[in-house]
Amino acid sequence: MVNPTPPERYVLGIAYQAGRHESIKKGLDGNRDYFEPAELRKAAATFMKSLESGVMHVDGTLGHVTITESYCWPEGAPDWVVKTAHGEVTVRSGDWLVGGILDEPTWRAAKDGRLTGWSPQGQGTRIRRTPA
C-alpha cells in the first residue's frame, strides 16, 4: 500500500495552554482568559466529537487539515521542550495538543512560518476570579 500523505506533512502542537501563564499578559481581545486543566480536557473532548478543522478560522477552509490526534499532556508530567524550525516550544502539564496532516498548500504556509499553531474556535463562559 502506498502512503498518499508524506509523513513530513504531519504537525503536532499546542492547541491551548492549561492554566495561567505569567508570560501571557493579555490576549488579542484585551483579556487573559484561560482554562484550568480539568475544563481544558472537557473542551478537548468536545472538539473531538466534531473533528472539523479549517485554517485561520476562515469559512470554506474545511478539509485542508485532517486531525489525527488530540490529547492533554498528563497532569504532573514533566515539561517537554521541543525544538522546532521556528524556535522552542514548551509543553506543560495539562496543555492540550492537536496533531494532524496538512494538505499541500497548508503545509507550505506552515513551513513558511505563516501558520504557527492551532487555534481552537469555540464559546465559553467567562468567570471572574479574584487573584490568589
N, C-alpha and C positions, 0 to 999 in steps of 0.2 A: 504494500500500500504506500502510495506517495503522500507525503505530508504537504497539503496545499498551502499551509501557512508557515513560512520560515520562523523558527523559534526566536530569531532576533527581533521580531515584531511584538514580542511579549513584554509588557511593562507591569511592574508592581510598585505601588506607592501608597503613601498615607492618604486616606480619604478624609479623615478627621482626627485631630489630636484629642485625646481624653484629658479632661480637667483643665484647669487654668495654667497657662504658661506665662511666666513673667516677661519673656521675650516678646510677647504679643500684647501690645498696649491697647490697640484699638483696631476694629475691623473696618472694612470699607463702608459699612453702614453707620459708622460712628459709635458703635457699641462694641463690647467684647463679650460675646456670647460663648458659652462652652457647655459641653456635656460631661457629666460625671460618667465613669466607666460603665456602670450598670445601665444607664439611659442610652449610652452610645451603642451598647450591644443590642438594645431593642431597636434602635434606628437602623443598624446594620442588618438585622433580621427582616425588618420591613422592606428594606431595599432589595433584599434577595427574593422577595415574593414577586417583584415585577421584572427584575433583570433587564430593564430598559436603560440604555446608556447612550447619550449623544455626545456632542462636542461643544464646549463653551456655552452650554445652556441655550443653544440656538435650535429653533424649530427646524425640522427637516434633516437633522443630522443623526437620527437613529440608524443603527446598522454600521456605523463607522468603527464601533468598538464592540467586541464580544467579551463580556465579562466571564472570566473562568474561575475566579475565586474571590472570596470576601471573608475576612475574619478579623477578630480583635486580638492584638498581641496580648498574651496571657498576663493577667494582673500578677504583680510580684516578679515577673520575669526580668532579667537584666536588660538594660538598654541594648539596642542593636544599632551600631553605627555602620552605615552603608556609604561607600564612596561611589559617586556617580560621575558621569561626564560633566555635570554642571555643579559639582561640589559635594558636600557631605550631608546626609540626612540621618537624623537620629530617631529611631522608632522606640517609643517609651511604653511602659506598662499601660494597657488599656487602649492604645491607639488602634483605630480602625484602618485596616489595609484592604485595598482592592487590587486585583490583578486582572489583566485582560490582554487580548490580542487586537492590535490596531490594523485597520486597512492601510493600504499603501500611502494615500495622501496624508492620513492622520499620523502615520509612522514618520513620514518626512517632517511634518510640523513638530513632532516631539523631538526628533533628532536635531532639528534646527534651533531648539530651545523656545519655540513659540507656544508649546504646551508643556507645562512643567509639573502638573499634578492633577489629582482627582478633585472634583468639587461636587459633593452631593447636593442635590436640589431637593428641597422639601419644606415642610412647615413645622413650626414648633410653637410652644407657649413660653414666653419669656417670664422667668421667675426672678424677682429681685431678691438677692441675698445680701445680708449685711456682712461686711468683711470680718473675718475672724481675728 
